[in-house]
Amino acid sequence: MTPKRSPLCPPLNLCLFVSKFKAKTAAAGAASHSMAIPAVVAILPVGVLFILSGLIVNLMQIVCFLLVRPVSKRMYRKINKLVAELLWLELIWLIDWWAGIKACFFLKNSFSRREGFKILMAKEREVELCKEHALVISNHKSDIDWLVGWLVAQRSGCLGSALAIIKKEIMFLPVIGWSMWFSEYVFLQRRWTKDESTLKSGFRRLEDFPMPFWLALFVEGTRFTQAKLMAAQEFAASRGLPIPRNVLLPRTKGFVSSVIHMRSFIPAIYDCTLAVPNNQPPPTLLRIFRGQSSVDALLEKYFAKGSFSDQQLQNIGRPTKSLIVVILWSILLAYGIYKFVQCSALLASWEGIAFSATFLVLIVIVMQILIQSSESERSTALTAICFLTIRPLSKSAFRQINGAVASFLWLDLIWLMEWWGGLKVKLYTDLETYRLMGKEHALLMPNHICDADILMGLLLANRSGCLRSALMVVKKSSKYLPVFGWTSWFLEFVFLDRSWEKDESNLKASLQRLKDFTMPFWLTIFAEGTRMSPDKLSAAREFAASRKLPIPRNVMIPRTKGFVTAVKNLRSFVPAIYDVTLAVPEGHSTPSLYMLMERQHTVVNVHVKRYSMTELPESDEGIAQWCRDRFVAKDSLLDKFKAEGTFPGQEIHDTGRSIKALLAYTSSFCTLCLAIFELFQKFSLLYTWGGVGLLTASFLTIMLIIHIFIEYTKLPKQNGVKTTPSRKGQAKEE
């Protein structure tokens, strides 16, 4: 029953303590590191179970979304709740049964196993957890707080309707992120100018939610680390705020928006406090896969007391529901795999063995992505299992082979641009620069005009002969895009969070790894940090006026910290910077991925000016000013382009569309058609319901992936709202 609407009540204080099962001796617990299951041994069977069952869940969600939701949103949500629980319960099983973690709850009031949790409210009345809508606010202590949240939700009976406000990049995680999207999680980009409208629309969608739900909000906005705590303490001291000791300062805009827009239909806030005891390692997804438990707690003043002497401990044991679900999934998938291997004689041929090996490698890759996403902010080295599986002992040989393999994918995208989409690129530069392009290491600094800039960078690299070593500095969420993002990770693209406190060390380490790159590479950095749009240009102009900087007309104000770091770390082995300016002639549309797929032809003009790295100043401020000066010059160059319709300098003769891209696409297409034909012929896919179901699932998965790409590259809707100039706006990192 949907809870009665009432004003938002004062916060509830809920505490959870999670520890090792008592059934294991203290000696065994102390030896958990040495007795832990090797990661690769654990990841393969667990990964096969989780990924295959997850894809089935995703397929069921797609079908419900396309067929049920247009008819009845209420019915869709109820069905999706049950379907999503089939996936989330596997993660609960990992915590409870695989990693052997014990859940104990500290409650201020009575507890009834049959009725659910009860907590005393401020007005001396009792409510049951998950019998009402609730906003859950918690500190963000570890990499897997979301898993702990699911564990609490499962104990409370609302696992399928436990929602969260999380960063957008999670949406692109295989299986988990896709299921979250169908479950109506709210995804934010961590930029208030974009997130404000996203939050409002997300809250409005929840007004008619038919079941009691929890909406988790991590008000701190980022996971806790000592470096972030020090930064928070410095900021608090500078603003005369209380100095935090165990938490970060909350970012209140999102919380305020949540309360304002949801107080009419959410009656309560649950205030949860999470801590990891000092003598315990922080919990991670990898530790759980390896069967290593960590002590994890939702508590208040734990560091001072080390226990909950003033509260009652309630041990509710391990639920059998998750165990039953995993057993049923295991039986179903084992039977399906057995019948598939039996009917296909998969292991009786080298092709079948190669297919099986490829499948296992893909499983490890996807699991590595999930693990890395939960540990991405740790300073320790990641256990890159999938990377080590295919990486030879020689890093140079790996880069050569990997670049050649990846170029087949990039050539397919170039075919899409040139042969299918009809994109024409005109290059303007001097002959000396053109002679050096692709034959030396170079840092590229283009303006960011559209979502297809990355594709045009690949096209330019292909014409210059360095496609296999074309690298880029891109936002971290790109890493989770199916196919494209995974390939980028193997190619050593640099992924940033757009938060300098996180990105500084990551950027330096990534740039230093390029020192021994044997092939000439291009590293593209978009110094503006974001794509051009009318709203962003307006905000940039206001910021420039407030700081008495030149008012931009065609470009954004560059964020110089990343550029300065790049120059300082690359200048010893990268000889040149290419100042690249992109422009679309009047009468032509700015290219986009969707437009290219629709075959809407357009033209892009590219101007390249080479600067020797030795020409740049030595000081940080000098490099930053040089960057700003280049964008002022770039702005004037675009004014001239608008007036004359062309760039100054010599236009390099157009060599026409890439024959290599056409050959690569044709060979890929023919190979896939032949493989599909053989598959149809061998397994009679069109003559069985299983075969028809497999084809339908494949078709829907491809549609979903293409939709993800289009939505990811689509520019957010412009609302024309004026943005006050601030460091959080356009020139945040000046």
C-alpha positions in Angstrom: 0.0 0.0 0.0 1.3 3.4 -0.8 2.1 5.4 2.3 -0.2 8.3 3.1 1.3 11.6 2.1 2.5 13.7 5.1 5.1 16.3 5.8 8.7 15.1 5.9 9.4 13.8 9.5 12.6 14.4 11.5 15.4 12.0 10.5 15.6 8.5 11.9 18.9 7.2 13.2 19.6 3.7 12.0 22.8 1.8 12.8 24.1 -1.4 11.3 27.1 -3.4 12.3 28.5 -6.0 9.9 31.1 -8.5 11.1 32.5 -12.0 10.5 30.3 -14.9 11.3 30.9 -16.3 14.8 30.9 -19.8 13.5 34.4 -19.2 12.3 37.1 -19.1 14.9 39.1 -16.1 15.7 42.2 -17.8 14.3 40.5 -18.4 11.0 39.3 -14.8 10.9 42.8 -13.6 11.5 44.1 -15.7 8.7 41.6 -14.5 6.2 44.3 -12.9 4.1 46.4 -16.1 3.7 43.4 -18.4 3.2 41.5 -16.1 0.8 40.4 -17.7 -2.5 42.6 -16.5 -5.4 40.7 -13.9 -7.3 40.8 -15.6 -10.7 39.5 -18.9 -9.2 36.6 -17.0 -7.6 35.8 -14.6 -10.4 35.4 -17.2 -13.2 32.5 -19.3 -11.7 30.9 -16.4 -9.9 31.3 -14.2 -13.0 29.7 -16.8 -15.3 26.8 -17.1 -12.9 26.4 -13.3 -12.4 26.9 -12.2 -16.0 24.7 -14.8 -17.7 21.9 -14.4 -15.1 22.3 -10.6 -15.3 21.9 -10.6 -19.0 18.7 -12.7 -18.7 17.4 -10.2 -16.2 18.3 -7.3 -18.5 16.5 -9.0 -21.3 13.4 -9.4 -19.2 13.6 -5.8 -18.2 13.9 -4.7 -21.9 10.8 -6.7 -22.8 8.8 -5.3 -19.9 10.0 -1.8 -20.7 8.9 -2.1 -24.3 5.7 -4.1 -23.9 4.4 -3.5 -20.4 5.4 0.1 -19.4 3.5 1.8 -22.3 0.3 0.1 -21.1 0.7 0.4 -17.4 3.6 2.1 -15.6 2.4 0.8 -12.2 2.4 -2.8 -13.5 5.8 -2.4 -15.1 7.3 -1.2 -11.8 5.9 -4.1 -9.8 7.2 -6.6 -12.4 10.6 -4.9 -12.6 10.8 -5.0 -8.8 10.6 -8.7 -8.8 12.9 -9.1 -11.8 15.6 -6.8 -10.4 15.5 -8.7 -7.1 16.6 -11.8 -8.9 19.9 -10.0 -9.7 20.4 -8.0 -6.5 19.8 -11.2 -4.4 22.9 -12.7 -6.0 25.0 -9.8 -4.6 23.3 -10.3 -1.2 24.4 -14.0 -1.4 28.0 -12.9 -2.1 28.0 -10.9 1.1 26.1 -13.3 3.3 27.1 -16.8 2.1 30.2 -16.4 0.0 32.2 -13.8 1.9 30.7 -14.9 5.3 29.8 -11.5 6.6 27.4 -11.3 9.5 24.8 -8.6 9.7 23.8 -7.2 13.2 21.5 -4.2 13.6 21.6 -1.7 16.4 18.2 -0.3 16.9 16.9 2.3 19.3 13.6 0.5 19.7 11.9 -2.8 19.4 12.5 -5.3 16.6 10.2 -8.0 15.3 11.5 -10.5 12.8 8.0 -11.2 11.5 6.9 -7.6 11.2 10.1 -6.0 10.1 12.3 -3.3 11.7 10.6 -0.7 13.9 12.1 2.5 15.0 10.7 5.1 17.5 9.9 8.3 15.8 10.3 11.8 17.3 6.6 12.0 18.1 6.7 8.7 20.1 5.0 6.7 17.4 6.3 3.6 15.7 6.7 3.0 12.0 8.1 -0.1 10.3 11.0 0.2 8.0 10.1 -0.2 4.4 6.4 0.3 5.1 6.8 3.8 4.0 8.7 5.9 1.4 12.0 7.2 2.9 14.9 9.3 1.9 18.1 7.6 3.2 21.1 9.8 3.8 24.4 8.3 4.7 28.1 9.2 4.8 30.1 7.6 1.9 32.7 5.6 3.7 33.7 2.7 1.4 33.7 1.4 -2.2 30.7 -0.8 -1.6 28.3 1.3 0.5 25.7 0.6 -2.2 26.0 -3.2 -1.4 25.6 -2.5 2.3 22.5 -0.4 1.4 21.1 -3.3 -0.6 21.7 -5.7 2.4 19.7 -3.4 4.7 17.0 -3.0 2.1 16.8 -6.8 1.7 16.5 -7.3 5.4 13.7 -4.7 5.4 11.8 -6.3 2.5 12.2 -3.5 -0.1 15.2 -4.7 -2.1 13.5 -4.4 -5.5 12.4 -0.8 -4.7 15.6 0.4 -3.2 16.7 3.3 -5.4 19.7 5.7 -5.2 21.1 9.0 -6.6 24.4 8.0 -8.1 27.0 9.2 -10.6 26.1 8.8 -14.3 29.0 6.6 -15.2 27.5 3.8 -13.1 24.7 3.6 -15.7 27.1 2.2 -18.3 28.3 -0.7 -16.1 27.4 -4.0 -17.7 24.5 -5.8 -16.1 24.4 -3.7 -12.8 24.2 -0.3 -14.4 21.7 -1.3 -17.0 19.4 -2.9 -14.4 19.7 0.3 -12.3 18.5 2.4 -15.3 15.4 0.2 -15.8 14.8 0.4 -12.0 14.6 4.3 -12.3 17.8 5.2 -10.4 18.7 8.9 -10.6 22.0 9.5 -12.4 23.9 12.7 -12.0 26.9 14.3 -13.7 28.1 16.1 -10.6 27.5 19.5 -12.2 24.7 21.4 -10.7 23.8 23.3 -13.9 23.0 19.9 -15.5 21.9 18.0 -12.5 19.3 20.4 -11.1 16.7 19.6 -13.8 17.7 15.9 -13.8 16.9 15.7 -10.1 13.6 17.5 -10.4 12.4 15.3 -13.2 13.6 12.2 -11.3 11.7 13.2 -8.2 8.5 13.9 -10.2 8.7 10.4 -11.6 8.6 8.9 -8.1 5.4 10.6 -7.0 3.2 7.8 -8.3 5.6 4.9 -7.2 3.2 2.1 -6.2 5.4 0.4 -3.6 7.2 1.8 -0.6 10.7 2.8 -1.7 14.0 3.9 -0.3 15.9 6.6 -2.1 19.6 6.7 -1.0 21.5 10.0 -1.2 25.2 10.3 -0.4 25.2 13.9 0.6 29.0 14.2 0.7 29.1 13.6 -3.1 32.2 11.4 -3.1 33.8 8.6 -1.2 35.9 9.3 1.9 39.7 9.3 1.7 42.3 11.0 3.9 43.2 13.4 1.1 39.6 14.5 0.7 39.3 14.8 4.5 42.3 17.1 4.6 40.8 19.3 1.8 37.5 19.4 3.7 39.2 20.5 6.9 41.1 23.2 5.1 37.9 24.5 3.4 36.0 24.4 6.7 38.7 26.3 8.5 38.7 29.0 5.7 34.9 29.4 6.0 34.7 29.3 9.8 32.8 26.0 9.8 33.1 23.1 12.3 36.2 21.1 11.4 35.2 17.6 10.3 37.1 14.6 11.7 35.5 11.5 10.3 33.2 12.8 7.5 33.4 15.2 4.5 31.4 18.4 4.3 28.0 17.7 2.7 27.0 19.2 -0.6 23.6 20.6 0.3 22.1 21.6 -3.0 21.0 18.1 -3.9 19.7 17.4 -0.4 17.8 20.7 -0.4 16.3 19.9 -3.8 15.3 16.4 -2.5 13.5 17.7 0.5 11.7 20.5 -1.3 10.4 18.3 -4.1 9.7 15.1 -2.2 8.3 16.3 1.2 4.8 16.1 -0.1 4.9 12.3 -0.6 7.9 11.1 1.4 7.1 11.0 5.2 10.6 10.3 6.6 14.3 10.6 6.4 16.6 7.8 7.6 20.0 9.1 8.8 22.6 6.3 8.5 26.2 6.5 9.7 28.8 4.2 8.2 32.2 3.5 9.5 35.0 0.9 9.1 36.9 0.1 12.3 40.6 1.1 12.4 41.8 -2.5 12.7 39.9 -3.8 9.6 40.7 -3.4 5.9 38.2 -1.4 3.9 35.6 -3.6 2.2 35.8 -3.9 -1.6 34.1 -5.9 -4.2 37.3 -7.8 -4.9 37.7 -8.9 -1.3 34.1 -10.2 -1.3 34.8 -12.2 -4.5 37.8 -13.7 -2.8 35.8 -14.7 0.3 37.5 -12.1 2.5 35.2 -10.4 5.0 35.7 -6.9 6.3 34.0 -5.4 9.3 31.7 -2.7 8.0 29.4 -0.7 10.3 26.6 1.9 10.3 27.2 3.5 13.6 27.5 6.7 15.6 30.5 7.6 17.7 32.0 4.2 17.0 35.6 5.4 17.0 35.2 6.8 20.5 33.5 3.7 22.1 34.3 0.8 19.8 30.9 -0.7 20.5 27.2 0.2 20.9 26.9 0.0 24.6 23.9 2.3 24.6 22.0 0.4 21.9 20.6 -3.1 21.5 22.2 -5.6 19.1 19.9 -7.6 17.0 21.4 -10.6 15.1 19.0 -11.7 12.4 21.2 -14.3 10.7 21.6 -15.0 7.0 18.5 -15.0 4.9 17.8 -18.1 2.9 16.1 -16.3 0.0 19.3 -15.2 -1.6 20.7 -18.7 -1.2 17.6 -20.2 -2.9 17.8 -17.7 -5.8 21.5 -18.5 -6.4 20.9 -22.2 -6.3 18.0 -21.9 -8.8 20.1 -19.7 -11.1 23.0 -22.2 -10.9 20.8 -25.1 -11.8 19.1 -23.3 -14.6 22.3 -22.0 -16.2 24.2 -25.2 -15.7 21.4 -27.1 -17.4 21.3 -24.5 -20.2 25.1 -24.6 -20.8 25.1 -28.4 -20.7 22.3 -28.7 -23.3 24.0 -26.0 -25.4 27.4 -27.8 -25.3 25.7 -31.1 -26.0 23.7 -30.0 -28.9 26.4 -27.9 -30.5 29.4 -30.2 -29.8 31.1 -27.1 -28.8 34.2 -28.7 -27.3 34.6 -31.1 -30.2 36.2 -28.6 -32.5 38.9 -26.0 -32.3 36.4 -23.3 -33.2 34.2 -24.3 -30.3 37.2 -24.3 -27.9 38.2 -20.9 -29.2 34.6 -19.6 -28.7 34.6 -21.0 -25.1 37.9 -19.4 -24.3 36.8 -16.1 -25.7 33.6 -16.3 -23.7 35.6 -16.8 -20.5 37.9 -14.0 -21.3 34.9 -11.7 -21.8 33.4 -12.8 -18.5 36.7 -11.9 -16.8 36.8 -8.5 -18.6 33.3 -7.6 -17.5 34.0 -8.7 -13.9 37.2 -6.7 -13.9 35.3 -3.6 -15.0 32.9 -4.1 -12.2 35.7 -4.5 -9.7 37.6 -1.6 -11.0 34.6 0.7 -10.8 34.3 -0.1 -7.1 38.0 0.5 -6.4 38.8 3.3 -8.9 39.7 5.9 -6.2 42.1 3.6 -4.3 45.8 4.5 -4.3 46.9 0.9 -4.4 47.4 -1.0 -7.7 44.4 -2.8 -9.1 44.5 -6.5 -9.8 43.9 -6.2 -13.5 43.1 -9.8 -14.1 41.6 -9.5 -17.6 44.4 -7.2 -18.6 47.0 -9.7 -17.5 45.2 -12.5 -19.3 45.9 -11.1 -22.7 48.9 -8.9 -22.1 52.2 -10.4 -23.3 55.4 -10.2 -21.2 56.5 -7.4 -23.5 54.6 -4.1 -23.1 55.9 -2.9 -26.4 54.7 -6.0 -28.2 51.3 -5.7 -26.4 50.9 -2.2 -27.6 51.7 -3.1 -31.2 49.3 -6.0 -31.3 46.6 -4.2 -29.3 46.8 -1.2 -31.5 46.4 -3.3 -34.6 43.4 -5.1 -33.2 41.7 -1.9 -32.0 42.2 -0.2 -35.3 39.7 -2.6 -36.8 37.1 -1.2 -34.5 38.1 2.4 -35.2 38.1 1.8 -38.9 34.5 0.7 -38.6 33.7 4.1 -37.0 35.6 5.9 -39.8 33.5 3.9 -42.3 30.4 5.1 -40.5 31.6 8.7 -40.8 32.9 8.8 -44.3 31.1 6.2 -46.3 27.8 6.0 -44.5 27.4 9.4 -42.9 29.0 11.3 -45.8 31.2 13.4 -43.4 33.8 15.5 -45.3 36.8 16.9 -43.4 38.9 19.7 -44.9 42.4 20.0 -43.4 44.3 23.3 -43.3 48.0 23.5 -42.2 51.5 24.2 -43.5 53.4 21.5 -45.4 56.1 21.1 -42.7 53.4 20.3 -40.0 51.6 18.0 -42.4 54.9 16.1 -43.0 55.4 15.6 -39.3 51.8 14.6 -38.5 51.8 10.9 -37.4 55.6 10.7 -37.3 56.2 12.2 -33.9 54.6 12.2 -30.4 52.2 15.1 -30.1 49.8 16.7 -27.6 46.6 17.8 -29.5 44.5 20.7 -28.1 41.3 21.1 -30.1 38.2 23.1 -29.3 35.2 20.9 -28.3 32.3 21.7 -30.7 30.2 18.6 -30.6 29.8 15.0 -29.5 31.6 13.7 -32.7 34.9 15.4 -31.9 36.4 12.1 -30.7 35.4 10.4 -33.9 36.9 13.2 -36.0 40.1 12.9 -34.0 40.2 9.2 -35.0 39.5 10.2 -38.7 42.4 12.7 -38.7 44.7 10.2 -37.0 43.8 7.6 -39.7 44.8 10.0 -42.4 48.1 10.7 -40.7 48.9 7.1 -40.2 48.7 6.9 -36.4 45.2 5.5 -35.8 46.4 2.6 -33.6 48.2 5.0 -31.3 45.6 7.8 -31.1 45.0 8.3 -27.4 42.7 10.8 -25.6 42.0 12.3 -22.2 38.2 11.6 -21.7 35.7 11.6 -18.9 35.7 8.5 -16.7 32.2 7.4 -17.6 33.3 6.7 -21.2 35.3 3.7 -19.9 32.0 1.8 -19.2 30.5 2.2 -22.6 30.1 -1.2 -24.2 32.8 -2.0 -26.8 34.1 1.5 -27.3 34.9 2.2 -23.6 36.4 -1.2 -23.0 38.7 -0.9 -26.1 39.7 2.6 -24.9 40.8 1.2 -21.5 43.0 -1.4 -23.2 44.5 1.3 -25.4 45.6 3.3 -22.3 43.2 6.3 -22.8 43.3 8.6 -19.8 40.1 8.7 -17.8 39.3 11.6 -15.5 36.6 12.2 -12.9 36.5 16.0 -13.5 37.4 16.5 -9.9 41.0 17.8 -9.6 41.6 16.3 -6.2 41.0 12.9 -7.7 42.4 13.5 -11.2 45.8 15.1 -10.4 47.6 11.9 -9.3 45.8 9.8 -11.9 46.7 12.2 -14.8 50.4 12.3 -13.8 50.7 8.5 -13.5 48.9 8.0 -16.8 51.2 10.5 -18.6 54.3 9.0 -17.2 53.3 5.5 -18.5 53.5 6.9 -22.0 57.3 7.5 -21.7 58.2 4.1 -23.2 55.5 4.3 -25.9 57.5 3.0 -29.0 55.0 4.2 -31.7 54.4 7.9 -32.5 51.2 8.7 -30.5 48.7 11.5 -30.4 47.3 12.4 -27.0 44.2 14.7 -27.4 43.1 16.8 -24.4 40.0 18.9 -24.6 41.1 21.9 -22.5 37.6 23.4 -22.4 36.5 20.4 -20.4 33.0 20.2 -21.9 31.2 20.5 -25.2 30.1 23.9 -26.6 26.5 24.8 -26.1 24.6 28.2 -26.0 24.1 27.9 -22.2 27.7 27.1 -21.5 28.9 29.9 -23.8 26.7 32.3 -21.9 28.0 31.1 -18.6 31.6 31.5 -19.9 30.9 35.0 -21.0 29.6 36.0 -17.6 32.6 34.4 -15.9 35.0 36.2 -18.2 33.3 39.5 -17.6 33.4 39.0 -13.8 37.2 38.2 -14.0 37.9 40.9 -16.6 39.1 38.3 -19.1 38.6 38.5 -22.9 34.9 37.7 -23.6 34.7 34.5 -25.7 32.5 34.4 -28.8 33.1 30.9 -30.2 35.0 28.9 -27.6 34.9 28.2 -23.9 37.4 29.4 -21.3 40.0 26.6 -21.0 40.5 24.8 -17.7 44.3 25.0 -17.4 45.2 22.7 -14.6 45.0 19.6 -16.7 46.8 21.2 -19.6 49.6 22.5 -17.3 50.1 19.0 -15.8 50.1 17.4 -19.3 52.8 19.8 -20.5 55.0 19.4 -17.4 54.8 15.6 -17.6 55.2 15.2 -21.4 57.6 17.9 -22.4 60.7 15.7 -21.8 59.6 13.1 -24.5 56.8 14.8 -26.6 58.3 17.3 -29.0 55.2 19.2 -30.2 51.7 20.6 -29.4 49.2 20.7 -32.2 46.7 23.6 -31.8 43.6 22.2 -33.5 40.6 24.3 -34.4 37.4 22.8 -35.6 34.7 24.7 -37.5 31.5 23.9 -39.4 30.8 26.1 -42.4 27.6 28.1 -42.5 24.7 26.1 -44.0 26.0 22.8 -42.6 24.9 21.1 -39.4 27.2 20.3 -36.6 27.9 16.6 -36.8 26.5 14.1 -34.2 26.5 10.4 -33.9 22.7 10.3 -34.4 23.0 12.5 -37.5 25.8 10.3 -39.0 23.6 7.2 -38.5 20.8 9.0 -40.3 23.2 9.8 -43.2 22.8 13.6 -43.0 25.9 14.8 -44.8 28.0 17.7 -43.4 31.4 19.3 -43.6 34.0 20.1 -40.9 37.0 22.3 -41.5 40.1 21.6 -39.4 43.0 24.0 -38.9 46.3 22.7 -37.3 49.1 24.8 -36.1 52.2 23.2 -34.7 54.2 24.5 -31.7 57.4 23.1 -30.4 57.3 22.1 -26.8 60.4 24.1 -26.2 58.5 27.3 -27.0 56.3 27.0 -24.0 57.2 28.8 -20.7 58.6 26.8 -17.8 56.4 28.1 -14.9 52.9 26.8 -14.2 51.4 30.2 -14.6 53.2 30.8 -17.8 51.9 27.6 -19.3 48.4 28.4 -18.1 48.6 31.8 -19.7 49.9 30.3 -22.9 46.9 28.0 -23.0 44.5 30.9 -22.4 46.2 33.0 -25.1 45.9 30.1 -27.6 42.1 30.0 -27.0 41.8 33.8 -27.5 43.7 33.4 -30.8 41.4 30.4 -31.6 38.4 32.6 -31.0 39.7 35.2 -33.4 40.5 32.5 -36.0 36.9 31.3 -35.8 35.6 34.9 -36.3 37.7 35.1 -39.4 36.4 31.7 -40.6 32.8 32.9 -40.1 33.5 35.9 -42.2 35.5 34.3 -45.0 34.2 30.7 -44.9 37.7 29.2 -44.9 40.8 29.0 -42.7 44.1 30.8 -43.5 47.0 28.6 -44.7 47.2 25.9 -47.3 44.4 23.4 -47.7 45.8 19.9 -47.8 44.5 18.0 -50.8 41.7 15.8 -49.9 42.7 12.2 -50.4 39.1 11.1 -50.5 37.4 8.5 -48.3 39.5 5.9 -46.6 39.8 2.7 -48.7 41.2 1.0 -45.6 38.1 1.7 -43.6 35.9 0.4 -46.5 38.0 -2.8 -46.7 37.9 -3.3 -42.9 34.2 -2.8 -42.7 33.5 -5.1 -45.7 35.7 -7.8 -44.3 34.1 -7.5 -40.8 30.6 -7.6 -42.3 31.3 -10.6 -44.5 33.0 -12.5 -41.7 30.0 -11.8 -39.4 27.5 -12.8 -42.1 29.3 -16.0 -42.7 29.5 -16.8 -39.0 25.8 -16.1 -38.5 24.9 -18.2 -41.5 27.0 -21.1 -40.2 25.4 -20.6 -36.8 21.9 -20.7 -38.3 22.7 -23.7 -40.3 24.4 -25.7 -37.6 21.9 -25.0 -34.8 18.7 -24.4 -36.8 18.0 -21.3 -34.8 14.9 -20.3 -36.8 13.2 -23.7 -36.2 13.2 -23.7 -32.4 11.7 -21.4 -29.8 15.1 -21.3 -28.1 16.8 -20.2 -31.3 14.2 -17.5 -32.0 14.5 -16.3 -28.4 18.3 -16.1 -28.7 18.0 -14.1 -31.9 15.5 -11.8 -30.4 17.7 -11.3 -27.3 20.7 -10.5 -29.5 18.7 -8.0 -31.6 17.4 -6.3 -28.5 20.9 -6.2 -26.9 22.3 -4.5 -30.0 19.5 -2.0 -30.0 20.1 -1.2 -26.3 23.8 -0.7 -26.9 23.2 1.6 -29.8 20.6 3.5 -27.8 23.2 3.9 -24.9 25.7 5.3 -27.4 23.3 7.8 -28.8 22.0 8.9 -25.4 25.6 9.2 -24.1 26.7 11.5 -26.9 23.6 13.6 -27.0 24.0 17.1 -25.8 21.8 17.9 -22.7 18.7 20.0 -23.4 19.4 23.7 -23.2 17.2 25.6 -20.9 18.5 29.0 -21.3 18.8 29.6 -17.6 21.5 32.1 -16.7 24.3 30.7 -14.6 26.1 32.9 -12.1 29.8 32.9 -12.6 31.6 30.8 -10.0 34.5 28.4 -9.7 32.0 25.6 -10.1 31.0 26.8 -13.5 32.9 27.1 -16.7 36.4 28.0 -15.4 36.2 25.8 -12.3 39.9 24.8 -12.6 41.4 28.0 -13.6 
